[in-house]
Amino acid sequence: MRAIAAQFSNYLCRRRVTINQQSRNFSSSNSKDEHLLLEHEVERKFGWLSKSIFFGSALYAGYQFFPYMGENLMHQSVSLLRVKDPLFKRMGASRLARFAKDDGSRMKIVELGGGKELINMLSTAKDDRTRKAALNALSQLSQSDEVLASLYRAGAISVIRSAPSSLEDADIEKFKSSLMKRFQDLKYDVSS
């Protein structure tokens, strides 16, 4: 990097010397025009240099960070559901709720054991915030019919029904009712 900076500096210095010699031969108005042209050229070259350094750094950082994205992060989130601390369980559930944006990622979460762990989390939750996080993640996962059938087979209906209601947090009731409605729709689709 220092070598490139030294070559760039040498290039600029040589260019100034030749322009200064040429400018002595012309009138002062020509000199000002050439000086402005030179400044514009230096600014353009320095702009491209700084942009290429920025994009190169961003590309390198992205290359170093990319392995931690995707499936590894899903594995970590499912692992957080197995921890005893409710804070970590809530963090894992909220991550899984964010990852469950399409059917493929929802199925991947269930394949990793996320559905069963969320049901276990809901059944053992002692506070409303933990129940809300589990119900939110289950609600996001239930947007896929295949995942909904898998949750049904894992016994999610009984756990959702037995989850205590909350007088303080209306979202818990909203999530419970939407999940129960989705399971009802699944039963009607299967029986039809």
Backbone hydrogen bonds in HBPLUS format (Angstrom, degrees):
<---DONOR---> <-ACCEPTOR-->    atom                        ^
c    i                          cat <-CA-CA->   ^        H-A-AA   ^      H-
h    n   atom  resd res      DA  || num        DHA   H-A  angle D-A-AA Bond
n    s   type  num  typ     dist DA aas  dist angle  dist       angle   num
A0005-ALA N   A0001-MET O   3.04 MM   4  6.32 157.6  2.09 146.4 152.6     1
A0006-ALA N   A0002-ARG O   2.85 MM   4  6.08 153.4  1.92 148.1 155.3     2
A0007-GLN N   A0003-ALA O   2.96 MM   4  6.20 159.2  2.00 148.2 153.5     3
A0008-PHE N   A0004-ILE O   2.92 MM   4  6.10 157.7  1.97 147.5 154.0     4
A0009-SER N   A0005-ALA O   2.92 MM   4  6.07 154.5  1.99 144.1 151.1     5
A0010-ASN N   A0006-ALA O   2.88 MM   4  6.10 160.8  1.92 148.9 154.2     6
A0011-TYR N   A0007-GLN O   2.92 MM   4  6.10 159.3  1.96 147.3 153.0     7
A0012-LEU N   A0008-PHE O   3.02 MM   4  6.26 160.4  2.05 146.8 151.6     8
A0013-CYS N   A0009-SER O   2.91 MM   4  6.14 160.2  1.95 152.9 158.4     9
A0014-ARG N   A0010-ASN O   2.91 MM   4  6.09 168.7  1.92 157.5 159.9    10
A0015-ARG N   A0011-TYR O   3.01 MM   4  6.10 157.3  2.07 145.6 152.4    11
A0016-ARG N   A0012-LEU O   3.01 MM   4  6.24 149.7  2.11 144.8 152.2    12
A0017-VAL N   A0013-CYS O   3.11 MM   4  6.38 158.0  2.16 150.7 155.9    13
A0018-THR N   A0014-ARG O   3.18 MM   4  6.46 167.1  2.20 154.6 156.5    14
A0019-ILE N   A0015-ARG O   3.09 MM   4  6.23 154.8  2.16 143.5 150.9    15
A0020-ASN N   A0016-ARG O   2.77 MM   4  5.93 157.1  1.82 150.9 157.6    16
A0021-GLN N   A0017-VAL O   3.00 MM   4  6.23 154.5  2.06 148.1 154.6    17
A0022-GLN N   A0018-THR O   3.00 MM   4  6.18 155.5  2.06 141.8 148.7    18
A0023-SER N   A0019-ILE O   2.76 MM   4  5.88 150.2  1.85 148.2 157.0    19
A0025-ASN N   A0022-GLN O   3.09 MM   3  5.47 138.2  2.27 105.7 116.4    20
A0026-PHE N   A0023-SER O   3.32 MM   3  5.27 147.0  2.44  96.9 105.7    21
A0031-SER N   A0027-SER O   3.21 MM   4  6.45 150.2  2.31 142.3 150.9    22
A0032-LYS N   A0028-SER O   3.08 MM   4  6.33 151.3  2.17 144.3 150.1    23
A0033-ASP N   A0029-SER O   3.20 MM   4  6.47 159.0  2.25 145.1 150.2    24
A0034-GLU N   A0030-ASN O   2.95 MM   4  6.20 163.0  1.97 152.6 157.1    25
A0035-HIS N   A0031-SER O   2.82 MM   4  5.95 150.7  1.91 143.8 153.0    26
A0036-LEU N   A0032-LYS O   2.91 MM   4  6.14 154.8  1.98 147.0 153.0    27
A0037-LEU N   A0033-ASP O   2.88 MM   4  6.15 154.4  1.94 145.6 153.4    28
A0038-LEU N   A0034-GLU O   2.81 MM   4  6.01 156.1  1.86 147.0 153.6    29
A0039-GLU N   A0035-HIS O   2.92 MM   4  6.18 161.4  1.95 147.9 152.7    30
A0040-HIS N   A0036-LEU O   2.91 MM   4  6.10 159.1  1.95 147.1 153.0    31
A0041-GLU N   A0037-LEU O   2.92 MM   4  6.15 156.3  1.98 147.6 154.1    32
A0042-VAL N   A0038-LEU O   2.92 MM   4  6.17 159.2  1.96 154.3 159.5    33
A0043-GLU N   A0039-GLU O   2.89 MM   4  6.08 163.6  1.91 151.5 156.2    34
A0044-ARG N   A0040-HIS O   2.93 MM   4  6.11 154.7  1.99 145.3 152.3    35
A0045-LYS N   A0041-GLU O   2.95 MM   4  6.18 163.4  1.98 148.9 153.1    36
A0046-PHE N   A0042-VAL O   2.80 MM   4  5.93 163.4  1.83 153.4 158.8    37
A0047-GLY N   A0043-GLU O   2.84 MM   4  5.89 148.9  1.94 140.4 149.4    38
A0048-TRP N   A0044-ARG O   3.03 MM   4  6.30 159.1  2.08 148.3 152.8    39
A0049-LEU N   A0045-LYS O   2.94 MM   4  6.14 154.9  2.00 145.2 152.8    40
A0050-SER N   A0046-PHE O   2.84 MM   4  6.05 165.8  1.86 151.8 155.2    41
A0051-LYS N   A0047-GLY O   2.91 MM   4  6.04 156.9  1.96 147.4 154.3    42
A0052-SER N   A0048-TRP O   2.91 MM   4  6.03 159.3  1.95 145.3 150.9    43
A0053-ILE N   A0049-LEU O   2.99 MM   4  6.22 153.2  2.06 148.3 155.6    44
A0054-PHE N   A0050-SER O   2.97 MM   4  6.14 159.8  2.01 145.7 151.1    45
A0055-PHE N   A0051-LYS O   2.91 MM   4  6.13 172.1  1.92 157.1 158.6    46
A0056-GLY N   A0052-SER O   2.93 MM   4  5.89 151.4  2.01 138.7 147.2    47
A0057-SER N   A0053-ILE O   2.94 MM   4  6.09 156.5  2.00 146.1 152.3    48
A0058-ALA N   A0054-PHE O   2.90 MM   4  6.17 160.1  1.94 152.2 158.0    49
A0059-LEU N   A0055-PHE O   2.88 MM   4  5.97 156.4  1.93 143.6 150.1    50
A0060-TYR N   A0056-GLY O   2.96 MM   4  6.14 158.1  2.01 145.5 151.4    51
A0061-ALA N   A0057-SER O   2.90 MM   4  6.11 163.7  1.92 151.2 155.7    52
A0062-GLY N   A0058-ALA O   2.87 MM   4  6.01 159.6  1.92 147.2 153.2    53
A0063-TYR N   A0059-LEU O   2.92 MM   4  6.07 152.9  1.99 144.6 152.1    54
A0064-GLN N   A0060-TYR O   3.00 MM   4  6.27 147.3  2.11 145.6 154.2    55
A0065-PHE N   A0061-ALA O   2.93 MM   4  6.11 144.4  2.06 145.8 155.8    56
A0066-PHE N   A0062-GLY O   2.85 MM   4  5.72 144.6  1.98 149.1 156.1    57
A0068-TYR N   A0065-PHE O   3.06 MM   3  5.83 154.2  2.13 125.1 132.1    58
A0069-MET N   A0066-PHE O   2.99 MM   3  5.40 168.1  2.01 121.6 125.0    59
A0073-LEU N   A0070-GLY O   3.07 MM   3  5.47 121.1  2.43 106.4 120.0    60
A0074-MET N   A0070-GLY O   3.10 MM   4  6.48 146.5  2.22 146.4 156.7    61
A0075-HIS N   A0071-GLU O   2.89 MM   4  6.20 157.9  1.94 152.8 158.3    62
A0076-GLN N   A0072-ASN O   2.98 MM   4  6.26 158.6  2.03 146.8 152.4    63
A0077-SER N   A0073-LEU O   2.96 MM   4  6.13 151.3  2.05 140.4 148.2    64
A0078-VAL N   A0074-MET O   2.95 MM   4  6.22 158.9  1.99 153.4 158.1    65
A0079-SER N   A0075-HIS O   2.94 MM   4  6.15 152.4  2.01 145.9 154.3    66
A0080-LEU N   A0076-GLN O   2.94 MM   4  6.24 140.0  2.11 141.3 151.8    67
A0081-LEU N   A0078-VAL O   3.10 MM   3  5.29 136.4  2.30  99.9 111.6    68
A0082-ARG N   A0079-SER O   3.06 MM   3  5.37 149.6  2.16 106.6 115.6    69
A0083-VAL N   A0080-LEU O   3.31 MM   3  5.44 159.3  2.35 103.7 109.8    70
A0089-LYS N   A0085-ASP O   3.18 MM   4  6.50 155.5  2.24 148.8 156.3    71
A0090-ARG N   A0086-PRO O   2.85 MM   4  6.07 158.0  1.90 148.7 153.9    72
A0091-MET N   A0087-LEU O   2.96 MM   4  6.26 153.6  2.03 146.0 153.6    73
A0092-GLY N   A0088-PHE O   2.93 MM   4  6.16 162.1  1.96 149.6 153.7    74
A0093-ALA N   A0089-LYS O   2.90 MM   4  6.12 159.2  1.94 150.7 156.6    75
A0094-SER N   A0090-ARG O   2.88 MM   4  6.05 159.5  1.92 149.1 154.5    76
A0095-ARG N   A0091-MET O   3.01 MM   4  6.19 153.3  2.08 146.1 153.5    77
A0096-LEU N   A0092-GLY O   2.98 MM   4  6.22 161.9  2.02 147.5 152.5    78
A0097-ALA N   A0093-ALA O   2.92 MM   4  6.15 149.5  2.02 144.9 153.5    79
A0098-ARG N   A0094-SER O   3.10 MM   4  6.34 146.4  2.22 138.9 147.0    80
A0098-ARG N   A0095-ARG O   3.04 MM   3  5.13 119.6  2.41  95.8 110.9    81
A0099-PHE N   A0095-ARG O   2.90 MM   4  6.25 146.7  2.01 149.1 159.5    82
A0100-ALA N   A0096-LEU O   3.07 MM   4  6.13 140.0  2.24 144.6 153.1    83
A0101-LYS N   A0099-PHE O   2.77 MM   2  5.64 136.3  1.96 110.2  96.0    84
A0106-ARG N   A0102-ASP O   3.02 MM   4  6.26 155.0  2.08 153.2 161.2    85
A0107-MET N   A0103-ASP O   2.95 MM   4  6.12 160.4  1.98 148.1 152.7    86
A0108-LYS N   A0104-GLY O   3.01 MM   4  6.22 152.5  2.09 142.8 150.8    87
A0109-ILE N   A0105-SER O   2.99 MM   4  6.20 153.0  2.07 144.5 150.7    88
A0110-VAL N   A0106-ARG O   3.12 MM   4  6.45 157.3  2.17 147.2 152.8    89
A0111-GLU N   A0107-MET O   2.83 MM   4  6.08 156.7  1.89 150.4 157.5    90
A0112-LEU N   A0108-LYS O   2.97 MM   4  6.19 141.9  2.12 142.5 152.2    91
A0114-GLY N   A0109-ILE O   2.84 MM   5  5.19 152.6  1.92 160.8 152.3    92
A0113-GLY N   A0110-VAL O   2.98 MM   3  5.07 153.7  2.05 103.0 111.4    93
A0117-GLU N   A0113-GLY O   3.11 MM   4  6.25 159.6  2.15 148.7 155.0    94
A0118-LEU N   A0114-GLY O   2.90 MM   4  6.02 150.2  1.99 144.8 152.5    95
A0119-ILE N   A0115-GLY O   3.03 MM   4  6.32 152.8  2.11 146.2 153.6    96
A0120-ASN N   A0116-LYS O   2.90 MM   4  6.19 158.3  1.95 148.6 154.8    97
A0121-MET N   A0117-GLU O   2.81 MM   4  5.97 152.6  1.89 142.4 150.8    98
A0122-LEU N   A0118-LEU O   2.90 MM   4  6.11 155.9  1.96 144.9 150.8    99
A0123-SER N   A0119-ILE O   2.98 MM   4  6.23 154.5  2.05 146.6 153.5   100
A0124-THR N   A0120-ASN O   3.06 MM   4  6.25 143.2  2.20 146.2 154.9   101
A0125-ALA N   A0121-MET O   2.97 MM   4  5.82 113.4  2.43 140.9 155.6   102
A0131-ARG N   A0127-ASP O   3.19 MM   4  6.49 161.9  2.23 149.5 154.9   103
A0132-LYS N   A0128-ASP O   2.79 MM   4  5.94 159.5  1.83 152.6 158.7   104
A0133-ALA N   A0129-ARG O   3.01 MM   4  6.19 157.6  2.06 142.6 148.0   105
A0134-ALA N   A0130-THR O   3.03 MM   4  6.25 162.1  2.06 149.5 154.1   106
A0135-LEU N   A0131-ARG O   2.85 MM   4  6.04 166.4  1.87 154.2 158.4   107
A0136-ASN N   A0132-LYS O   2.85 MM   4  5.96 154.8  1.92 147.4 154.6   108
A0137-ALA N   A0133-ALA O   3.04 MM   4  6.23 163.4  2.07 146.2 150.3   109
A0138-LEU N   A0134-ALA O   2.91 MM   4  6.14 160.9  1.95 150.6 156.5   110
A0139-SER N   A0135-LEU O   2.82 MM   4  5.92 149.6  1.91 142.3 151.2   111
A0140-GLN N   A0136-ASN O   2.94 MM   4  6.25 153.4  2.02 148.6 155.4   112
A0141-LEU N   A0137-ALA O   2.93 MM   4  6.17 157.9  1.98 148.8 155.1   113
A0142-SER N   A0138-LEU O   2.88 MM   4  5.98 144.5  2.01 143.1 152.6   114
A0143-GLN N   A0140-GLN O   3.44 MM   3  5.81 165.6  2.47 109.4 111.8   115
A0144-SER N   A0141-LEU O   3.46 MM   3  6.51 176.2  2.46 127.4 127.4   116
A0148-LEU N   A0144-SER O   2.91 MM   4  6.10 154.7  1.98 148.2 156.1   117
A0149-ALA N   A0145-ASP O   2.94 MM   4  6.17 155.5  2.00 146.3 151.9   118
A0150-SER N   A0146-GLU O   3.03 MM   4  6.30 151.6  2.11 141.5 149.7   119
A0151-LEU N   A0147-VAL O   2.83 MM   4  6.14 154.2  1.90 151.6 158.5   120
A0152-TYR N   A0148-LEU O   2.91 MM   4  6.13 150.0  2.00 144.8 153.4   121
A0153-ARG N   A0149-ALA O   2.99 MM   4  6.26 156.8  2.04 147.2 152.5   122
A0154-ALA N   A0150-SER O   3.04 MM   4  6.26 137.0  2.23 138.0 149.9   123
A0156-ALA N   A0151-LEU O   3.08 MM   5  5.51 159.5  2.13 153.4 153.8   124
A0155-GLY N   A0152-TYR O   3.13 MM   3  5.36 160.8  2.17 106.2 111.8   125
A0160-ILE N   A0156-ALA O   2.86 MM   4  6.00 161.2  1.89 157.0 162.3   126
A0161-ARG N   A0157-ILE O   2.94 MM   4  6.12 165.5  1.96 155.1 159.1   127
A0162-SER N   A0158-SER O   3.00 MM   4  6.07 152.6  2.08 139.2 146.6   128
A0163-ALA N   A0159-VAL O   3.07 MM   4  6.14 116.9  2.48 137.2 151.1   129
A0163-ALA N   A0160-ILE O   3.28 MM   3  5.24 150.1  2.37  97.5 106.2   130
A0174-LYS N   A0170-ALA O   3.05 MM   4  6.35 154.7  2.11 147.5 155.4   131
A0175-PHE N   A0171-ASP O   2.82 MM   4  6.04 163.9  1.85 155.0 157.7   132
A0176-LYS N   A0172-ILE O   2.92 MM   4  6.13 163.4  1.95 150.3 155.5   133
A0177-SER N   A0173-GLU O   2.89 MM   4  6.02 167.4  1.91 149.5 153.0   134
A0178-SER N   A0174-LYS O   2.98 MM   4  6.14 158.8  2.02 147.5 153.7   135
A0179-LEU N   A0175-PHE O   2.93 MM   4  6.06 156.9  1.99 148.9 155.2   136
A0180-MET N   A0176-LYS O   2.93 MM   4  6.15 163.2  1.96 152.2 156.9   137
A0181-LYS N   A0177-SER O   2.93 MM   4  6.06 151.3  2.01 142.6 150.6   138
A0182-ARG N   A0178-SER O   2.96 MM   4  6.17 152.8  2.04 141.5 148.8   139
A0183-PHE N   A0179-LEU O   2.95 MM   4  6.29 155.1  2.01 150.1 156.9   140
A0184-GLN N   A0180-MET O   2.92 MM   4  6.16 150.9  2.01 143.1 151.3   141
A0185-ASP N   A0181-LYS O   2.88 MM   4  6.18 159.5  1.93 151.0 156.2   142
A0186-LEU N   A0182-ARG O   2.93 MM   4  6.19 147.2  2.04 142.1 151.4   143
A0187-LYS N   A0183-PHE O   2.96 MM   4  6.27 154.4  2.03 146.5 152.7   144
A0188-TYR N   A0184-GLN O   3.01 MM   4  6.36 157.2  2.07 151.0 156.9   145
A0189-ASP N   A0185-ASP O   2.90 MM   4  6.12 151.9  1.98 144.5 152.6   146
A0190-VAL N   A0186-LEU O   2.90 MM   4  6.10 154.9  1.96 150.7 157.1   147
A0191-SER N   A0187-LYS O   2.97 MM   4  6.10 157.6  2.02 146.8 152.9   148
A0192-SER N   A0188-TYR O   3.06 MM   4  6.05 133.8  2.28 138.0 148.4   149
